[in-house]
Amino acid sequence: LKQKQLSLKLNCEQRYHIIADATQLASAIENIINNAIRYSPENSAIEILLTAENNKIILTISDQGRGVPNNQLEQIFTPFYRTAQARDRVSGGTGLGLAIASKAILAHNGKIFAQAASSNKEFPGLKVTIELPYPST
């Protein structure tokens, strides 16, 4: 974060407790955050929002990078898939991080999906959303 002068904004109004494999979920979230850091331009922000609604915990991680074309948003969760933009850079990625994240989330009966983070044409960013079951008390 320091090398690129990135800021990390966390918005979490309360703590949530779920029964889960902490190692698997931590790995999934770490992979998504690492991607956000890797593809964010210098002096930009990564936003993390954690909420609960409709018996789900919802975690979103948004960056301000170049984003992913709409027709590739589902494919980025496939093992070894890398967008042309990621292949053109010396990013060091293998195309496994989001596939690992997806597998971990699905193992917890959750959902993971991606979309543009903003309507900015040059830097739409990427917003990855994780939804996990969270029974109401």
C-alpha positions as CSV (number, residue, x, y, z in Angstrom):
1,L,0.0,0.0,0.0
2,K,2.8,2.4,0.9
3,Q,4.7,1.9,-2.4
4,K,1.8,2.9,-4.5
5,Q,0.5,5.4,-1.9
6,L,-2.9,3.6,-1.7
7,S,-5.4,4.3,1.0
8,L,-7.6,1.5,2.5
9,K,-11.0,2.6,3.7
10,L,-12.9,0.1,5.9
11,N,-16.5,0.6,6.7
12,C,-17.8,-1.9,9.2
13,E,-20.4,-0.7,11.7
14,Q,-20.4,-3.8,13.9
15,R,-18.8,-7.2,14.3
16,Y,-20.4,-10.3,12.8
17,H,-19.8,-13.8,14.0
18,I,-20.3,-16.8,11.7
19,I,-19.4,-20.4,11.8
20,A,-16.9,-20.9,9.0
21,D,-13.4,-22.1,8.1
22,A,-11.5,-19.0,9.0
23,T,-8.4,-20.0,7.0
24,Q,-10.4,-20.5,3.9
25,L,-12.3,-17.3,4.2
26,A,-9.2,-15.3,5.1
27,S,-7.4,-16.7,2.0
28,A,-10.4,-15.8,-0.2
29,I,-10.5,-12.2,1.1
30,E,-6.7,-11.8,1.0
31,N,-6.7,-12.9,-2.7
32,I,-9.3,-10.3,-3.5
33,I,-7.5,-7.5,-1.6
34,N,-4.2,-8.4,-3.2
35,N,-5.8,-8.1,-6.6
36,A,-7.2,-4.7,-5.7
37,I,-3.8,-3.6,-4.6
38,R,-2.0,-5.1,-7.7
39,Y,-4.4,-3.4,-10.2
40,S,-5.0,-0.1,-8.4
41,P,-3.2,3.0,-9.8
42,E,-1.0,5.0,-7.6
43,N,-2.7,7.5,-5.1
44,S,-6.0,5.7,-5.3
45,A,-8.3,4.1,-2.7
46,I,-9.5,0.6,-2.0
47,E,-12.8,0.5,-0.1
48,I,-14.0,-2.4,2.0
49,L,-17.6,-2.5,3.2
50,L,-19.1,-5.1,5.5
51,T,-22.8,-5.2,6.2
52,A,-25.6,-7.7,7.0
53,E,-29.1,-7.8,5.4
54,N,-31.7,-10.4,4.5
55,N,-29.9,-13.2,6.3
56,K,-26.6,-12.5,4.5
57,I,-23.3,-11.0,5.4
58,I,-22.2,-8.9,2.4
59,L,-18.5,-7.9,2.0
60,T,-17.6,-5.7,-0.9
61,I,-14.0,-4.8,-2.0
62,S,-13.7,-2.0,-4.5
63,D,-10.7,-0.6,-6.3
64,Q,-10.2,2.3,-8.8
65,G,-8.2,0.4,-11.4
66,R,-8.9,-0.2,-15.1
67,G,-11.5,-2.8,-14.2
68,V,-12.6,-5.8,-16.2
69,P,-14.7,-5.8,-19.4
70,N,-18.3,-6.7,-18.7
71,N,-18.1,-9.9,-20.9
72,Q,-15.3,-11.2,-18.7
73,L,-16.7,-10.6,-15.2
74,E,-17.8,-14.2,-14.7
75,Q,-14.7,-15.7,-16.3
76,I,-12.3,-14.1,-13.8
77,F,-13.3,-16.7,-11.2
78,T,-12.1,-19.5,-13.5
79,P,-8.7,-21.1,-12.7
80,F,-5.8,-19.6,-14.7
81,Y,-8.1,-17.0,-16.5
82,R,-6.4,-13.7,-16.9
83,T,-7.8,-10.7,-18.7
84,A,-5.8,-9.4,-21.7
85,Q,-4.9,-6.4,-19.6
86,A,-3.5,-8.6,-16.8
87,R,-1.5,-10.6,-19.3
88,D,0.0,-7.4,-20.9
89,R,1.4,-6.3,-17.6
90,V,4.2,-7.8,-15.5
91,S,1.7,-8.3,-12.7
92,G,3.0,-11.6,-11.4
93,G,-0.5,-13.1,-11.2
94,T,-1.3,-16.6,-12.2
95,G,-5.0,-16.4,-12.5
96,L,-5.6,-18.5,-9.5
97,G,-6.5,-15.9,-6.7
98,L,-10.1,-15.3,-7.7
99,A,-10.7,-19.0,-8.5
100,I,-9.5,-19.9,-5.0
101,A,-11.7,-17.2,-3.5
102,S,-14.7,-18.5,-5.4
103,K,-14.1,-22.1,-4.3
104,A,-13.9,-21.0,-0.7
105,I,-17.0,-18.9,-0.8
106,L,-19.0,-21.6,-2.6
107,A,-17.8,-24.1,0.1
108,H,-19.6,-21.9,2.6
109,N,-22.8,-21.8,0.6
110,G,-22.1,-18.2,-0.4
111,K,-21.9,-16.3,-3.7
112,I,-19.2,-14.2,-5.2
113,F,-19.5,-11.9,-8.2
114,A,-17.8,-8.9,-9.7
115,Q,-19.0,-5.7,-11.4
116,A,-17.6,-2.3,-12.3
117,A,-17.1,-0.2,-9.2
118,S,-18.0,3.1,-10.9
119,S,-19.2,4.6,-14.2
120,N,-15.7,6.2,-14.9
121,K,-14.9,5.0,-18.4
122,E,-11.1,5.1,-18.1
123,F,-10.8,3.7,-14.5
124,P,-14.1,2.0,-13.7
125,G,-12.4,-0.1,-11.0
126,L,-13.6,-3.5,-9.9
127,K,-16.1,-4.3,-7.1
128,V,-16.0,-7.9,-5.8
129,T,-19.0,-8.8,-3.7
130,I,-19.1,-11.8,-1.3
131,E,-22.4,-12.9,0.2
132,L,-22.4,-15.5,3.0
133,P,-25.4,-17.0,4.8
134,Y,-26.0,-15.2,8.2
135,P,-29.1,-16.5,10.1
136,S,-31.0,-13.7,11.8
137,T,-31.0,-14.0,15.6
